[in-house]
Amino acid sequence: MREPTELENKLYQRLKEIFAGARQRYLDAGGDPKRPGGSFLSRQDYLTAQEKREIIELGKQVFPLKQVKVKT
């Protein structure tokens, strides 16, 4: 396993910042600090639409999916 690049570390840090902000909004709304914050399925994830889009884009850069060719 390789070490992440400086850019990957920076992007990953931004992901952590977004999730920390959502967690804080969850707690500010009276969420239980002993439980994980919100649920995507119930639409109570405390992320803005812009943050969701940014998470998707950052995730693609930090955790790229490698396509594997399957022999047929």
N, C-alpha and C positions, 0 to 999 in steps of 0.2 A: 504494500500500500504506500502511495506517495504522500508527501507533505503537501498541504494546500498552498496555492500561490498567494501572494500578497493581495491580489485582486479578489480571489475567492474568499480570503479571510475578511476583507472589507465588505463584500456582499453578504456573507454570513452574519457579520456583525449587524448590518442593517436589518436583516430578517429578525434577529434577536430583539432589536429596538422596536420593531413593529409589534411583535408578539408581547413585549413588555408593556407597551402602551395599551394594547387590548386588555391585557391582564389587569392593569390599573383601572381601566374603565369598568371592568367587571366588578372589581372590589369596590369602587366608588358607587356602583349601583346597588350595593348591598350583598354582593356575592360572598359565598363562604370561602374564607382564605385557605381552608383545608382541602378544598376541592379544586379540580381543574376549572378554568374559566370558560364558561359558555360551551355551546355546541353548534357546529356547523349545520347539523341535520335539523335542529330546531330553530335555526336562523337567529340564535342568540349568541353569536360568536364575538360580538363587540368589536368587529373590524369594519372599517368603512369600505365602500365599494372601491375606492382608489387604493386602499391598503391591500385589498384582496387581489387586485390586478397586479400591484407591485410585487406581492408575494409570489404570484405565479411566474412573473418574469424573472425575479431573482432566483427562484427555485430552479428554473431551467438553466440558469447560468452556473449556479453553485453545484447542482446535482444533475448534470446532463445525462440523459438516457442514451446509451449506446445502442445503435441498431445492429442486430445480429442477423446475418443472412442464414436462412435455413435451407439446407440442401433438400431438394425434392426428387 
